[in-house]
Amino acid sequence: MKPGSIAIVGAAETDEVGKLPNHSQIHLHVEAARNAMRDAQLDVGDIDGIAGAGASIEVAWHLGIKPTYVDTTAVGGTSFLLHVRHAAAAITAGHAKTVLITHGESGRSRNGVPGRAPDASGPSGQYEAPYGVFGPPSMFTVPVLRFLKDRGLTQDHLAEVAVAQRRWSSQVPRAMMRDLITVEDVYASRMIAYPFHILEVCLVTDGGGALIVTSAERAKDFPTKPVYLLGSGESMETPIVSQMDDFATSGGFTRSSNSAWTESGLSPKDIDHLMVYDAFAHLPLYGLEDLGFVGKGESGDFVAEGHTSPGGKLPMNTNGGGLSYTHSGMYGMYAIQESVRQLRGEAAAQVPNVKTSFVQGVGGMFMAAGSLVLANEQP
């Protein structure tokens, strides 16, 4: 793919995010899709590609779309970054002209969400669950403690991530958590699984979002300011967190971001805005280091000194992230949405002069990774 040859021309979330007990999961998908189509001034007949984390066939049926390209890739919360990458490849190959990517998740209300029992025969069921490691809070404690020790960081550094992101969400009316907090507030909040307090753990919400991707040649036909894809990457590491090659770094982050840097021709110094999937407070620290924005062991002080906060030199997670904005279970869609808003100049907490944005996603417990380099100008 030539950098800048693919554009996002439609982007929208559901009317609300947060607590939506009257919305089924498919309702959230469809509402987000219709909002994105309205944003791009398209109707159902204009869409010939559909993508979603396992739900795309049902969404297409509900909307009446007859696609020539279908992507049901489901690798956790980073799925939507991979959908953008795959849509770019499909459009370049001529398999589709206009791809709709949707997400809808009743993560809090569990409306229309099928029940699922733990897989006792799978790797996690055999090799982690017997030792009491079950569910994201306990699973993510395995790498974070090694990361803090190896990098010479403290729990204060972990708490500073939550504090910094609340500075952003305090400016975002749609954010679920808007009150400013301190490191002391984080320590005073309920312990979930050492070292994570509840303020260092993602929200549990309902919501959704959708994107419309097409060729840059067609971007001028749409009313929205196009957001161009300059580079992308995807990778994976391990289905179970205990088998990471190195607990203090994400191989998936490193490989997917290296692909995105190479394809785009850019480097960290060229990026104005950063979104790093933050299901837990340690993930932005990994992202800063593994993506090359700071050196090993420098991420904690970088955040604590205010560089990622409003007015800082690298605005990060400017909607408040999964810790304070919303987190329905798979957060990657919301990270892309915020990057698009910033590049369009439409964000609630708008950063001045944003021309480039990097989005880093994680799926599972460092299971999969996706990276996007986005810009509001073609190279």
N, C-alpha and C positions, 0 to 999 in steps of 0.2 A: 504494500500500500504506500502510495506517495503521501508524505506528510501534508495535511491540509486538504486532501482530496475527498474526505468524508466529513459531513457536518450533522450536528444535532440541531434540528429546526423546530422541534416541539418538546416541551418539558413542563410537567405539572405534577403536583401531589394531589391526594384526595382533598376534599374541601376542608377537612379537619384531620388532625392527627392527635392521638392521645387516648382518651377513653371513648370508644364508639360501640357500645353494647348493642345497638340496633342495626349494625352493619355486618353482614356476613362477609366471609373472606372473598367470595367471588364478586360481591357488591363493591368491595374496595378496589379490586382489579379493574372492574368496568368503569367505575367512577373516575379513577385516575386516567384510564385510557381515553375516556371522553373529554376530560379536561385537557389532556395533551393534544388531542386532535383539534379541539377548539382553539388552543394556543397557536397551532400551525394553520388553522383554518382549512382542515381536511375533513373529509367524511370517510365512512367505512370503505367505500369503493376505491379510495385512493391508496389503501394499504394492501401490499402484496407480500409482506413478510411479518412474521409474528415470533416473539421470543418471550420466555418467562421461565422461572425456576420450577419447571414441572407442570405449570398451569396453562401453558399457552394454547393447547388444543381446546380446553374448556372456554377460555377467554375468546378465542376466535369464533367459536360456536355461538356464544352469547351475543357477540357483536355482529355476527353475520359476515365475518371476513373469510375469504376463500384464498388462503395464502399459497404462494409457490415456494416459500422458504419458511421452515419451522425450526426453532431451536429451543429445546427443553432442558438445556444444561442446568444442573442443580448441584452446585458445590458450595452450599451454604451462602453466607451473606455477601460474598464477593461475586456471586453468579452474574449480577447485572453488569459488572465491569467486563466480564467475559462475553456477555451478550453484545455489548457495544463493539468489542473487538471482532466477534464472529460476524456481526451484521456488516461491518466494514468490509470484511473479506467476501461476504456474499454479494454485496453491492458491486464491489470491484470486479467480481467474477461474472456479473450479469444474472445472478440467480434471483435477485429482487431489486426493486427500485426504492421502495419506501418501507422501512421496517419499524414496527411498533413493539417496544419492549415494555412489559408491564410487571408491576409488583403489587400485591395486596396481601395483607397479613393481619389476622385477628389475634395478635400475639397475647393481648391482655384478656379480651372477652371470650376468646376461643369459639367464636361463632362460625360454624361450618368448617371447623378444623378437624380432620380425622384423628381419632385416637391412635397412639402408637406405643406398643410395649417395648421396653429395652430389649435389644438383641443379645441374649445371653451367650449365643454361639459365636458372635463377632469378636474381633480383637479386643475391643474395650471391655466387653463382657467377660472375657476370659482372663485378661492380663492387667486390667486396671480396677474394675468394679469390686473384685474380691478384696482389694486393699482399701476400700472406702472412697475411691476416686470415682465420683459419678456426678455428672452435670457440670456445666461451664465453670461455676465458682471454684469448685475443688480441682477441676482439671487444669485451670490456668494458674493455680498456685504452684504447680510443679515447675514451669519455666521461670516465673517471675522472681522467685526467691534466688534462683541461680543467677539470673540476669542482674539483680541488685548487687549480689555479692561479687560477681566477676567484674562488674563495671564500677564498683566502688560507690554505688548510689545508696540512698537511704529511703526509708518510708516517707520522709518529708518530700522527697522528689516525686514519689508516686502521688501523694496528696496534692502537690502543686499542679498536676495535670487537671484534676477536677476543679481546682480553684480558677485556673486560667480559662477553662472552657465555660465556666459559669459567668465570667466577665463578658463573654460573647452572648450567651443565651439571655442575659439580662436585657439585651437590646432587641430580642426577637420575640414579638408578641405571640407567635404560635408555639414557642418553646414550652414544654411541660414544666420545667424547673427554671425559675428566673431570679430567685433571690441570690444575691452575692454571698459567697461563703469564704471562710478562711481555712488554713491548714488545721487550726484547732477545731473548727466545726467538723472537718472530715474525721478527725480522731474521736470526736464525741459521738459520731454516728455509729449505728449498730455494726458490730463485726459480723461479716458474712462467712468468710473463710480466710484465715490468716494468710497474707497480710491485708486482704481486701475488706474495707468498710463499705457500707451500702452506698456512700457517695462516690466510691471508686468503681462501682458496678453499674452497668447500663440499666436504663429504664425498661419497663415492660409495657408496651403500648399497642394500639391498633393504628393502622394507616396503610398508605400505599403511594405509589408514584408511577409515572410512565414517561417514556422518551420516544421520540420519533427521529429516526436516522435516515439520511439519504445522501446522495452525492453532492459535493460542493458545487458542481455545475448547476444543480437545481436549486441551490440555497436561495438564489435571488428571487425565486418564485414564491417565497413565503414571507409573511409579514414580520416574523421575528428576526432578531439579530442572530445570525448563525454562530454556533460554537464549533470550531474545527477540531478534529482529531489529528494530532500531530504524531502520536506514537502510543503503543499499547504493549502489554505483556501479560502472560499468564504462566502459572507454574503450580506445583503441588509439593508436599513434603511427606507427610505420613498420616494415616487415618487415625492414629492415636498419639496423643501429645507426649506420652512417656517415651516414644521412639524417635523424637527429634534428634538430628545429628548433633546439634549443639543447642542447649537450652537458652543460651544467651544471645542467639541470633536466629532469625527466620530465613532459612534457605529459600523458601518461596518468595518472600519479600525481595530478597537480593536478586533472584533470577528474573522475576517478573519486572522489577524496576529496571534492571540492566537492559532488558529487551526494549522497554519503553524509551529509555534514554538513547539507546542506539538508533532506534527507528526515527525518533523525533530530531535527533542531532542536537538536543539540548542537554544541559547539565543542571544540577541543583542551583547554581548561581543565576540561572535564567528564569527561575520560577518565582512568581509574585504571591502565590496563594497555595495552601496545602490542605488537603483533607486526608486524614488517616483514620481508618475504621477504628473506633474506640469502644468496643464492647466492654472493655475493662481499661483502667487507667494506665496500665503498662504498655498497651499497644502503640500509642503515639510515640513513646520513648524508643521502642524497637524501630518504628517507622523512620524517625529522624535519623537514626544511626544506620539502619540497613539500606535506606535509600540514598545515603551519602550527604545529607544536609549538615550533619555534624560528625565529629569523630567518635570512636568508641569511648564510652564513659562520659561524653559531654552533653548528652541529651537532658539529663536532670537539671543541671545548672542553666542550660539554654532556656528551658521552660520557666524555671524559678526566677530568672532575671527578667522575664516579661517579653521575651522575643517572639513568642507565639500569641501573645495577648493583644488586645486592641492597641494600636500604635506601635507594635513591635515590627521587627524587620522581616519576619516570616509568619504572617497571619495563618493560624492553623485551626481547623474545625470551627469555623466562624458562625455556624448555626448553633453551637453548643454541643454538637455531636451526640452520640448515643448516650452519653452520661447525662445530658441536660435537655437536648431538643426532643428527640423521640428515638425509640428503638423497638421495633415491632418483632424483632427476632432475626431478621436479615436486613442489615442496615445499609448495605452498599448503595442501594437506589437513592437513599436520602443524601449520601455523600456526593453522588454525581449531581443531584438536583441543586445542592448548594453551590457546587463549582459552576454550574450553568448560570445560576442567578448572579453570582459574583462577576462572571465574564460578561453578562448582559448588562450589568449595572443595576440590577433589580433586587439585590439582597436587602434584608431588613437591617443587618449590620454590615453595610456596604464598605468595603475596603477601597480607598482611592486608587485609581490607575491600575487596576488588575488587567493584565493582558494574557497571562499564562497561569494555569492551575494544574496541579498534580493531584490525582486521586489514587489512594492506595487502599485496596480491600483485602480482607482476610476471610476465609471460609472455614468453619469449624475451629478446632483448637490448633491453629497454625497448619491446618490440613491443606488449604489451597490459598492462592494469592492471585490478585489481578491488579494491573496498573494502567492508568490512562494519563496521557499528557494532552491537555485541552488548551485552546487559545481562541481569542476573539478576532484574530487576524490570520490570514493565510501567510505562510512563510514565503 
